[in-house]
Amino acid sequence: MRLRHAVGSALGALALIVTVPTSASAATGQFVFTYERDGVTIEGKLKDPEAGKCIDLDQVSEPGATPAHSPRNRTNSIATVFSDLECEGDASPLKAHSGYGGEGVKFRSVIFDQ
């Protein structure tokens, strides 16, 4: 009788472990920015970006590329943009849901609070 209860309890615990989702650390929403390529103005977007991890913007990471500008933070996390790759250089935080930076905010990387 005890063995049956022990096995049942173990199987129940295993089912809970397998079915309970782990919390994904992501900022929900979109982060929108503007960049230039070959003289053309393009709008870039990050959808549900990973939080707590520095994100280098591929669009402006090449040597000689002009930095992105005009960030609009429409995520549920504070976004901090940095003038250099790897979240280095001058930092500008943007509040969650409506943070906005004009053309003067030049950046190449961003990180979202967890």
MMTF fields as JSON, N, C-alpha, C and O atoms, coordinates in Angstrom:
{
  "mmtfVersion": "1.0.0",
  "mmtfProducer": "UNKNOWN",
  "numBonds": 455,
  "numAtoms": 456,
  "numGroups": 114,
  "numChains": 1,
  "numModels": 1,
  "chainsPerModel": [1],
  "groupsPerChain": [114],
  "chainIdList": ["A"],
  "bondAtomList": [4, 2, 8, 6, 12, 10, 16, 14, 20, 18, 24, 22, 28, 26, 32, 30, 36, 34, 40, 38, 44, 42, 48, 46, 52, 50, 56, 54, 60, 58, 64, 62, 68, 66, 72, 70, 76, 74, 80, 78, 84, 82, 88, 86, 92, 90, 96, 94, 100, 98, 104, 102, 108, 106, 112, 110, 116, 114, 120, 118, 124, 122, 128, 126, 132, 130, 136, 134, 140, 138, 144, 142, 148, 146, 152, 150, 156, 154, 160, 158, 164, 162, 168, 166, 172, 170, 176, 174, 180, 178, 184, 182, 188, 186, 192, 190, 196, 194, 200, 198, 204, 202, 208, 206, 212, 210, 216, 214, 220, 218, 224, 222, 228, 226, 232, 230, 236, 234, 240, 238, 244, 242, 248, 246, 252, 250, 256, 254, 260, 258, 264, 262, 268, 266, 272, 270, 276, 274, 280, 278, 284, 282, 288, 286, 292, 290, 296, 294, 300, 298, 304, 302, 308, 306, 312, 310, 316, 314, 320, 318, 324, 322, 328, 326, 332, 330, 336, 334, 340, 338, 344, 342, 348, 346, 352, 350, 356, 354, 360, 358, 364, 362, 368, 366, 372, 370, 376, 374, 380, 378, 384, 382, 388, 386, 392, 390, 396, 394, 400, 398, 404, 402, 408, 406, 412, 410, 416, 414, 420, 418, 424, 422, 428, 426, 432, 430, 436, 434, 440, 438, 444, 442, 448, 446, 452, 450],
  "bondOrderList": [1, 1, 1, 1, 1, 1, 1, 1, 1, 1, 1, 1, 1, 1, 1, 1, 1, 1, 1, 1, 1, 1, 1, 1, 1, 1, 1, 1, 1, 1, 1, 1, 1, 1, 1, 1, 1, 1, 1, 1, 1, 1, 1, 1, 1, 1, 1, 1, 1, 1, 1, 1, 1, 1, 1, 1, 1, 1, 1, 1, 1, 1, 1, 1, 1, 1, 1, 1, 1, 1, 1, 1, 1, 1, 1, 1, 1, 1, 1, 1, 1, 1, 1, 1, 1, 1, 1, 1, 1, 1, 1, 1, 1, 1, 1, 1, 1, 1, 1, 1, 1, 1, 1, 1, 1, 1, 1, 1, 1, 1, 1, 1, 1],
  "groupList": [{"groupName": "MET", "atomNameList": ["N", "CA", "C", "O"], "elementList": ["N", "C", "C", "O"], "formalChargeList": [0, 0, 0, 0], "bondAtomList": [1, 0, 2, 1, 3, 2], "bondOrderList": [1, 1, 2], "singleLetterCode": "M", "chemCompType": "L-PEPTIDE LINKING"}, {"groupName": "ARG", "atomNameList": ["N", "CA", "C", "O"], "elementList": ["N", "C", "C", "O"], "formalChargeList": [0, 0, 0, 0], "bondAtomList": [1, 0, 2, 1, 3, 2], "bondOrderList": [1, 1, 2], "singleLetterCode": "R", "chemCompType": "L-PEPTIDE LINKING"}, {"groupName": "LEU", "atomNameList": ["N", "CA", "C", "O"], "elementList": ["N", "C", "C", "O"], "formalChargeList": [0, 0, 0, 0], "bondAtomList": [1, 0, 2, 1, 3, 2], "bondOrderList": [1, 1, 2], "singleLetterCode": "L", "chemCompType": "L-PEPTIDE LINKING"}, {"groupName": "HIS", "atomNameList": ["N", "CA", "C", "O"], "elementList": ["N", "C", "C", "O"], "formalChargeList": [0, 0, 0, 0], "bondAtomList": [1, 0, 2, 1, 3, 2], "bondOrderList": [1, 1, 2], "singleLetterCode": "H", "chemCompType": "L-PEPTIDE LINKING"}, {"groupName": "ALA", "atomNameList": ["N", "CA", "C", "O"], "elementList": ["N", "C", "C", "O"], "formalChargeList": [0, 0, 0, 0], "bondAtomList": [1, 0, 2, 1, 3, 2], "bondOrderList": [1, 1, 2], "singleLetterCode": "A", "chemCompType": "L-PEPTIDE LINKING"}, {"groupName": "VAL", "atomNameList": ["N", "CA", "C", "O"], "elementList": ["N", "C", "C", "O"], "formalChargeList": [0, 0, 0, 0], "bondAtomList": [1, 0, 2, 1, 3, 2], "bondOrderList": [1, 1, 2], "singleLetterCode": "V", "chemCompType": "L-PEPTIDE LINKING"}, {"groupName": "GLY", "atomNameList": ["N", "CA", "C", "O"], "elementList": ["N", "C", "C", "O"], "formalChargeList": [0, 0, 0, 0], "bondAtomList": [1, 0, 2, 1, 3, 2], "bondOrderList": [1, 1, 2], "singleLetterCode": "G", "chemCompType": "PEPTIDE LINKING"}, {"groupName": "SER", "atomNameList": ["N", "CA", "C", "O"], "elementList": ["N", "C", "C", "O"], "formalChargeList": [0, 0, 0, 0], "bondAtomList": [1, 0, 2, 1, 3, 2], "bondOrderList": [1, 1, 2], "singleLetterCode": "S", "chemCompType": "L-PEPTIDE LINKING"}, {"groupName": "ILE", "atomNameList": ["N", "CA", "C", "O"], "elementList": ["N", "C", "C", "O"], "formalChargeList": [0, 0, 0, 0], "bondAtomList": [1, 0, 2, 1, 3, 2], "bondOrderList": [1, 1, 2], "singleLetterCode": "I", "chemCompType": "L-PEPTIDE LINKING"}, {"groupName": "THR", "atomNameList": ["N", "CA", "C", "O"], "elementList": ["N", "C", "C", "O"], "formalChargeList": [0, 0, 0, 0], "bondAtomList": [1, 0, 2, 1, 3, 2], "bondOrderList": [1, 1, 2], "singleLetterCode": "T", "chemCompType": "L-PEPTIDE LINKING"}, {"groupName": "PRO", "atomNameList": ["N", "CA", "C", "O"], "elementList": ["N", "C", "C", "O"], "formalChargeList": [0, 0, 0, 0], "bondAtomList": [1, 0, 2, 1, 3, 2], "bondOrderList": [1, 1, 2], "singleLetterCode": "P", "chemCompType": "L-PEPTIDE LINKING"}, {"groupName": "GLN", "atomNameList": ["N", "CA", "C", "O"], "elementList": ["N", "C", "C", "O"], "formalChargeList": [0, 0, 0, 0], "bondAtomList": [1, 0, 2, 1, 3, 2], "bondOrderList": [1, 1, 2], "singleLetterCode": "Q", "chemCompType": "L-PEPTIDE LINKING"}, {"groupName": "PHE", "atomNameList": ["N", "CA", "C", "O"], "elementList": ["N", "C", "C", "O"], "formalChargeList": [0, 0, 0, 0], "bondAtomList": [1, 0, 2, 1, 3, 2], "bondOrderList": [1, 1, 2], "singleLetterCode": "F", "chemCompType": "L-PEPTIDE LINKING"}, {"groupName": "TYR", "atomNameList": ["N", "CA", "C", "O"], "elementList": ["N", "C", "C", "O"], "formalChargeList": [0, 0, 0, 0], "bondAtomList": [1, 0, 2, 1, 3, 2], "bondOrderList": [1, 1, 2], "singleLetterCode": "Y", "chemCompType": "L-PEPTIDE LINKING"}, {"groupName": "GLU", "atomNameList": ["N", "CA", "C", "O"], "elementList": ["N", "C", "C", "O"], "formalChargeList": [0, 0, 0, 0], "bondAtomList": [1, 0, 2, 1, 3, 2], "bondOrderList": [1, 1, 2], "singleLetterCode": "E", "chemCompType": "L-PEPTIDE LINKING"}, {"groupName": "ASP", "atomNameList": ["N", "CA", "C", "O"], "elementList": ["N", "C", "C", "O"], "formalChargeList": [0, 0, 0, 0], "bondAtomList": [1, 0, 2, 1, 3, 2], "bondOrderList": [1, 1, 2], "singleLetterCode": "D", "chemCompType": "L-PEPTIDE LINKING"}, {"groupName": "LYS", "atomNameList": ["N", "CA", "C", "O"], "elementList": ["N", "C", "C", "O"], "formalChargeList": [0, 0, 0, 0], "bondAtomList": [1, 0, 2, 1, 3, 2], "bondOrderList": [1, 1, 2], "singleLetterCode": "K", "chemCompType": "L-PEPTIDE LINKING"}, {"groupName": "CYS", "atomNameList": ["N", "CA", "C", "O"], "elementList": ["N", "C", "C", "O"], "formalChargeList": [0, 0, 0, 0], "bondAtomList": [1, 0, 2, 1, 3, 2], "bondOrderList": [1, 1, 2], "singleLetterCode": "C", "chemCompType": "L-PEPTIDE LINKING"}, {"groupName": "ASN", "atomNameList": ["N", "CA", "C", "O"], "elementList": ["N", "C", "C", "O"], "formalChargeList": [0, 0, 0, 0], "bondAtomList": [1, 0, 2, 1, 3, 2], "bondOrderList": [1, 1, 2], "singleLetterCode": "N", "chemCompType": "L-PEPTIDE LINKING"}],
  "groupTypeList": [0, 1, 2, 1, 3, 4, 5, 6, 7, 4, 2, 6, 4, 2, 4, 2, 8, 5, 9, 5, 10, 9, 7, 4, 7, 4, 4, 9, 6, 11, 12, 5, 12, 9, 13, 14, 1, 15, 6, 5, 9, 8, 14, 6, 16, 2, 16, 15, 10, 14, 4, 6, 16, 17, 8, 15, 2, 15, 11, 5, 7, 14, 10, 6, 4, 9, 10, 4, 3, 7, 10, 1, 18, 1, 9, 18, 7, 8, 4, 9, 5, 12, 7, 15, 2, 14, 17, 14, 6, 15, 4, 7, 10, 2, 16, 4, 3, 7, 6, 13, 6, 6, 14, 6, 5, 16, 12, 1, 7, 5, 8, 12, 15, 11],
  "groupIdList": [1, 2, 3, 4, 5, 6, 7, 8, 9, 10, 11, 12, 13, 14, 15, 16, 17, 18, 19, 20, 21, 22, 23, 24, 25, 26, 27, 28, 29, 30, 31, 32, 33, 34, 35, 36, 37, 38, 39, 40, 41, 42, 43, 44, 45, 46, 47, 48, 49, 50, 51, 52, 53, 54, 55, 56, 57, 58, 59, 60, 61, 62, 63, 64, 65, 66, 67, 68, 69, 70, 71, 72, 73, 74, 75, 76, 77, 78, 79, 80, 81, 82, 83, 84, 85, 86, 87, 88, 89, 90, 91, 92, 93, 94, 95, 96, 97, 98, 99, 100, 101, 102, 103, 104, 105, 106, 107, 108, 109, 110, 111, 112, 113, 114],
  "secStructList": [7, 2, 2, 2, 2, 2, 2, 2, 2, 2, 2, 2, 2, 2, 2, 2, 2, 2, 2, 1, 7, 7, 7, 7, 7, 5, 7, 7, 3, 3, 3, 3, 3, 3, 3, 3, 3, 6, 6, 3, 3, 3, 3, 3, 3, 3, 3, 1, 7, 5, 6, 6, 1, 7, 3, 3, 7, 4, 4, 4, 7, 1, 6, 6, 7, 7, 7, 5, 3, 3, 3, 3, 3, 3, 3, 1, 1, 7, 3, 3, 3, 3, 3, 3, 4, 4, 4, 3, 3, 3, 3, 3, 3, 3, 7, 6, 6, 6, 3, 3, 7, 7, 6, 6, 7, 7, 5, 1, 3, 3, 3, 3, 7, 7],
  "xCoordList": [0.822, 0.0, 0.87, 0.608, 1.917, 2.785, 3.53, 3.749, 3.915, 4.632, 3.744, 4.214, 2.474, 1.55, 1.41, 1.389, 1.314, 1.217, 2.502, 2.469, 3.62, 4.909, 5.063, 5.506, 4.697, 4.798, 3.826, 4.175, 2.632, 1.639, 2.111, 1.949, 2.679, 3.196, 4.354, 4.443, 5.234, 6.381, 5.916, 6.433, 4.954, 4.431, 3.715, 3.822, 2.998, 2.329, 3.331, 3.14, 4.397, 5.436, 6.122, 6.406, 6.386, 7.009, 6.103, 6.579, 4.82, 3.881, 3.886, 3.829, 3.953, 4.008, 5.285, 5.254, 6.385, 7.661, 7.642, 8.121, 7.106, 7.106, 6.114, 6.391, 4.969, 3.925, 4.019, 3.44, 4.709, 4.813, 5.829, 7.004, 5.405, 6.346, 7.349, 7.033, 8.56, 9.551, 9.294, 8.865, 9.55, 9.268, 10.32, 11.513, 9.864, 10.752, 11.005, 10.084, 12.227, 12.576, 12.582, 13.595, 11.434, 11.319, 10.521, 9.63, 10.86, 10.062, 8.932, 9.194, 7.708, 6.574, 6.26, 6.134, 6.137, 5.824, 6.885, 7.678, 6.891, 7.836, 8.744, 8.339, 9.968, 10.935, 11.199, 11.652, 10.919, 11.002, 12.114, 12.288, 12.856, 13.949, 14.114, 13.559, 14.874, 15.109, 16.597, 17.426, 16.931, 18.33, 18.398, 17.389, 19.585, 19.79, 20.623, 21.57, 20.257, 21.06, 21.014, 19.947, 22.189, 22.312, 21.432, 20.81, 21.39, 20.629, 19.13, 18.384, 18.678, 17.25, 16.979, 17.708, 15.92, 15.514, 14.631, 13.646, 14.997, 14.297, 13.876, 14.602, 12.701, 12.236, 12.553, 12.166, 13.259, 13.567, 12.716, 12.24, 12.522, 11.702, 12.306, 12.868, 12.183, 12.464, 11.142, 10.57, 10.645, 9.385, 9.679, 10.421, 9.099, 9.286, 10.762, 11.128, 11.611, 13.05, 13.395, 12.698, 14.481, 14.954, 15.379, 16.062, 14.978, 15.328, 16.621, 16.944, 17.349, 18.564, 19.762, 20.805, 19.649, 20.735, 20.965, 20.019, 22.213, 22.539, 22.254, 22.664, 21.557, 21.239, 21.935, 21.593, 22.905, 23.534, 22.62, 22.193, 22.32, 21.45, 22.244, 23.155, 21.902, 22.607, 22.622, 23.59, 21.547, 21.409, 22.47, 22.748, 23.062, 24.026, 25.337, 26.093, 25.617, 26.81, 28.042, 29.159, 27.857, 28.988, 29.837, 29.291, 31.159, 32.008, 31.579, 31.338, 31.49, 31.094, 29.596, 29.165, 28.789, 27.335, 26.979, 27.586, 25.996, 25.544, 24.691, 24.006, 24.725, 23.94, 22.434, 21.987, 21.677, 20.219, 19.835, 20.641, 18.6, 18.109, 16.596, 15.966, 16.036, 14.588, 13.971, 13.016, 14.501, 13.932, 12.548, 12.277, 11.682, 10.36, 10.156, 10.072, 10.079, 9.951, 8.488, 7.864, 7.947, 6.555, 6.483, 5.53, 7.518, 7.527, 7.105, 6.917, 6.961, 6.581, 7.798, 7.655, 8.983, 10.225, 10.939, 10.78, 11.719, 12.581, 13.643, 14.256, 13.864, 14.908, 15.998, 15.704, 17.239, 18.359, 19.15, 19.643, 19.271, 20.03, 21.439, 21.646, 22.405, 23.813, 24.404, 24.059, 25.294, 25.896, 26.829, 27.076, 27.346, 28.279, 27.72, 26.737, 28.356, 27.996, 28.311, 29.065, 27.736, 27.95, 27.542, 28.123, 26.54, 25.971, 27.032, 27.089, 27.858, 28.887, 28.688, 27.972, 29.332, 29.223, 28.105, 27.654, 27.666, 26.607, 25.304, 24.93, 24.615, 23.371, 22.192, 22.309, 21.062, 19.82, 18.683, 18.314, 18.118, 16.994, 15.688, 15.474, 14.829, 13.51, 12.468, 12.541, 11.501, 10.516, 9.67, 9.573, 9.071, 8.231, 6.974, 6.496, 6.454, 5.196, 5.205, 4.492, 5.974, 5.884, 7.193, 7.193, 8.308, 9.585, 9.955, 9.826, 10.411, 10.709, 11.978, 12.19, 12.807, 13.997, 13.982, 13.624, 14.359, 14.337, 15.533, 16.278, 15.705, 16.796, 18.158, 19.143, 18.221, 19.492, 19.979, 21.14, 19.101, 19.492, 20.054, 19.307, 21.377, 22.071, 22.527, 23.093, 22.289, 22.634, 22.891, 22.472, 23.598, 23.914, 23.507, 23.513, 23.154, 22.757, 21.717, 21.551, 21.022, 19.942, 19.856, 20.178, 19.418, 19.14, 17.82, 17.516, 17.038, 15.73, 15.803, 16.371, 15.226, 15.205, 14.373, 13.437, 14.74, 13.985, 12.822, 12.061],
  "yCoordList": [-1.182, 0.0, 1.252, 2.193, 1.263, 2.432, 2.631, 3.764, 1.541, 1.632, 2.273, 3.09, 1.908, 2.481, 3.986, 4.746, 4.429, 5.87, 6.595, 7.703, 5.965, 6.593, 6.746, 7.788, 5.711, 5.78, 6.83, 7.595, 6.867, 7.859, 9.273, 10.16, 9.492, 10.813, 11.214, 12.36, 10.267, 10.553, 10.899, 11.835, 10.156, 10.444, 11.795, 12.527, 12.118, 13.421, 14.565, 15.577, 14.407, 15.438, 15.592, 16.71, 14.482, 14.52, 15.243, 16.038, 14.972, 15.638, 17.148, 17.912, 17.585, 19.02, 19.655, 20.749, 18.975, 19.508, 19.65, 20.65, 18.681, 18.681, 19.702, 20.318, 19.897, 20.755, 22.209, 23.059, 22.541, 23.929, 24.638, 24.268, 25.641, 26.318, 27.133, 27.704, 27.174, 28.039, 29.447, 29.645, 30.404, 31.784, 32.261, 32.288, 32.631, 33.187, 34.637, 35.377, 35.019, 36.377, 37.218, 37.328, 37.803, 38.619, 39.869, 39.876, 40.918, 42.131, 41.934, 41.596, 42.137, 41.935, 43.227, 44.29, 43.127, 44.29, 44.505, 43.611, 45.719, 46.027, 47.181, 48.119, 47.089, 48.175, 48.592, 47.781, 49.837, 50.321, 51.364, 52.17, 51.349, 52.296, 52.598, 51.902, 53.63, 54.042, 53.952, 54.264, 53.522, 53.486, 53.794, 53.758, 54.092, 54.442, 53.344, 52.822, 53.005, 52.074, 52.535, 52.641, 52.803, 53.259, 54.474, 54.577, 55.397, 56.629, 56.481, 57.44, 55.294, 55.032, 54.906, 54.22, 55.575, 55.486, 54.257, 54.078, 53.406, 52.145, 52.064, 52.508, 51.496, 51.271, 49.835, 48.893, 49.676, 48.355, 48.065, 48.988, 46.787, 46.392, 45.183, 44.296, 45.163, 43.981, 43.608, 44.422, 42.405, 41.963, 41.039, 40.067, 41.339, 40.556, 40.232, 39.061, 41.258, 41.008, 40.378, 40.568, 39.627, 38.972, 40.03, 40.992, 39.852, 40.799, 40.37, 39.183, 41.348, 41.067, 40.72, 40.348, 40.829, 40.475, 41.64, 42.176, 42.021, 43.088, 42.622, 41.532, 43.446, 43.136, 44.151, 45.333, 43.692, 44.541, 44.549, 43.49, 45.717, 45.821, 45.465, 46.194, 44.357, 43.898, 44.964, 45.08, 45.736, 46.713, 47.811, 48.45, 48.035, 49.136, 48.665, 49.48, 47.379, 46.846, 46.81, 46.653, 46.951, 46.915, 48.181, 49.26, 48.068, 49.26, 50.241, 49.846, 51.486, 52.52, 52.758, 53.741, 51.878, 52.077, 53.212, 53.359, 54.01, 55.07, 54.443, 53.45, 55.01, 54.442, 54.555, 55.367, 53.737, 53.854, 55.111, 55.659, 55.554, 56.731, 56.63, 55.692, 57.584, 57.686, 56.423, 55.887, 55.933, 54.717, 54.966, 56.039, 53.964, 54.003, 52.688, 51.619, 52.79, 51.597, 51.317, 51.995, 50.325, 49.921, 48.563, 47.804, 48.276, 47.023, 47.319, 48.477, 46.281, 46.436, 46.548, 46.453, 46.747, 46.856, 48.163, 48.716, 48.646, 49.791, 49.323, 48.274, 50.102, 49.802, 50.85, 52.042, 50.425, 51.363, 51.175, 50.083, 52.262, 52.205, 52.733, 53.603, 52.186, 52.548, 52.987, 52.457, 53.958, 54.515, 53.534, 53.678, 52.545, 51.59, 50.175, 49.924, 49.26, 47.847, 47.298, 47.905, 46.164, 45.459, 46.291, 46.163, 47.144, 47.98, 48.807, 48.866, 49.436, 50.325, 51.717, 51.903, 52.68, 54.061, 54.79, 54.365, 55.888, 56.697, 55.911, 55.237, 56.01, 55.269, 56.225, 57.301, 55.828, 56.596, 55.635, 54.81, 55.731, 54.854, 55.368, 56.573, 54.428, 54.751, 54.019, 52.8, 54.745, 54.101, 53.095, 53.146, 52.199, 51.157, 51.766, 52.81, 51.123, 51.419, 52.658, 52.684, 53.679, 54.899, 55.677, 56.843, 55.058, 55.764, 56.118, 55.292, 57.334, 57.803, 58.636, 59.431, 58.461, 59.285, 59.82, 59.098, 61.049, 61.669, 61.282, 60.36, 62.002, 61.723, 61.903, 61.313, 62.707, 62.948, 61.791, 61.77, 60.82, 59.639, 58.608, 57.907, 58.531, 57.623, 56.4, 56.547, 55.197, 53.994, 52.809, 52.784, 51.815, 50.584, 49.317, 48.22, 49.484, 48.316, 48.737, 49.921, 47.74, 48.001, 46.824, 45.688, 47.122, 46.071, 46.396, 47.561, 45.363, 45.506, 44.979, 43.913, 45.725, 45.28, 44.004, 43.772, 43.192, 41.952, 42.231, 41.319],
  "zCoordList": [0.0, 0.0, 0.0, -0.748, 0.847, 0.898, -0.416, -0.845, -1.05, -2.321, -3.385, -4.177, -3.404, -4.382, -4.159, -5.127, -2.912, -2.611, -2.987, -3.521, -2.705, -3.031, -4.543, -5.025, -5.283, -6.747, -7.287, -8.186, -6.752, -7.187, -6.9, -7.738, -5.753, -5.403, -6.304, -6.745, -6.572, -7.431, -8.846, -9.455, -9.367, -10.699, -10.741, -11.725, -9.688, -9.616, -9.592, -10.267, -8.818, -8.759, -10.109, -10.538, -10.777, -12.099, -13.096, -13.907, -13.037, -13.944, -13.716, -14.68, -12.485, -12.196, -12.734, -13.298, -12.56, -13.039, -14.558, -15.094, -15.235, -16.694, -17.25, -18.279, -16.601, -17.164, -16.742, -17.418, -15.671, -15.243, -16.127, -16.128, -16.873, -17.765, -16.975, -15.931, -17.493, -16.875, -17.365, -18.502, -16.533, -16.926, -17.915, -17.613, -19.085, -20.095, -19.734, -19.389, -19.815, -19.465, -20.737, -21.428, -21.026, -22.227, -21.923, -21.073, -22.633, -22.582, -23.594, -24.748, -23.188, -24.073, -24.816, -24.208, -26.115, -26.94, -27.999, -28.294, -28.576, -29.645, -29.262, -28.575, -29.72, -29.631, -31.075, -31.883, -31.397, -32.771, -32.86, -31.946, -33.95, -34.139, -35.619, -36.469, -35.92, -37.299, -37.591, -36.737, -38.807, -39.232, -40.726, -41.43, -41.183, -42.587, -43.257, -42.668, -44.493, -45.277, -46.73, -47.335, -47.265, -48.653, -48.929, -49.986, -47.96, -48.131, -47.944, -48.14, -47.566, -47.368, -45.87, -45.154, -45.404, -44.003, -43.824, -44.541, -42.854, -42.621, -41.16, -40.27, -40.92, -39.553, -39.163, -39.855, -38.049, -37.523, -36.302, -35.641, -35.997, -34.849, -34.156, -34.798, -32.851, -32.045, -31.389, -30.663, -31.625, -31.031, -29.865, -30.006, -28.719, -27.499, -27.268, -27.172, -27.179, -27.038, -25.698, -24.701, -25.699, -24.486, -23.47, -23.82, -22.219, -21.163, -20.474, -20.414, -19.96, -19.21, -20.06, -19.522, -21.363, -22.274, -23.232, -23.809, -23.395, -24.331, -25.755, -26.153, -26.51, -27.895, -28.797, -28.785, -29.574, -30.583, -31.803, -32.262, -32.323, -33.489, -34.74, -35.131, -35.36, -36.558, -37.65, -38.401, -37.732, -38.797, -38.747, -39.762, -37.575, -37.418, -36.799, -36.27, -36.855, -36.197, -37.095, -36.602, -38.382, -39.309, -39.167, -38.933, -39.303, -39.272, -40.366, -41.506, -40.015, -40.968, -41.05, -41.652, -40.459, -40.466, -39.517, -38.456, -39.902, -39.005, -37.905, -38.148, -36.701, -35.603, -35.858, -36.667, -35.162, -35.175, -34.395, -33.643, -34.584, -33.848, -33.682, -34.172, -33.002, -32.784, -32.186, -32.747, -31.048, -30.456, -29.858, -29.319, -29.959, -29.349, -28.602, -29.206, -27.298, -26.462, -26.176, -25.36, -26.845, -26.651, -25.957, -26.135, -25.158, -24.384, -22.953, -22.578, -22.167, -20.76, -19.846, -18.627, -20.403, -19.632, -19.956, -21.045, -19.008, -19.291, -20.269, -20.072, -21.33, -22.306, -22.161, -22.072, -22.136, -22.102, -23.38, -23.665, -24.158, -25.41, -25.15, -24.305, -25.897, -25.721, -27.056, -28.112, -26.984, -28.195, -28.907, -30.105, -28.188, -28.769, -28.684, -27.987, -29.398, -29.323, -27.937, -27.177, -27.62, -26.353, -25.148, -24.07, -25.335, -24.27, -23.557, -22.329, -24.359, -23.83, -24.412, -25.396, -23.786, -24.249, -23.523, -22.459, -24.112, -23.508, -23.459, -24.419, -22.311, -22.103, -21.986, -21.398, -22.545, -22.442, -22.113, -22.948, -20.9, -20.556, -21.161, -21.29, -21.525, -22.075, -21.249, -21.098, -20.714, -19.851, -20.617, -21.843, -19.886, -20.472, -21.096, -20.65, -22.106, -22.783, -23.663, -24.667, -23.336, -24.142, -24.21, -24.607, -23.832, -23.881, -25.304, -26.207, -25.51, -26.858, -26.841, -25.926, -27.83, -28.018, -29.436, -30.367, -29.61, -30.927, -31.781, -31.451, -32.887, -33.816, -33.168, -33.614, -32.125, -31.447, -30.598, -30.189, -30.325, -29.539, -30.516, -31.199, -30.57, -31.487, -30.692, -29.608, -31.214, -30.466, -31.375, -32.533, -30.819, -31.549, -30.793, -31.351, -29.518, -28.723, -27.692, -27.399, -27.148, -26.189, -25.222, -25.57, -24.007, -23.021, -22.34, -22.081, -22.053, -21.422, -20.003, -19.762, -19.05, -17.66, -17.533, -18.297, -16.553, -16.307, -15.415, -15.088]
}
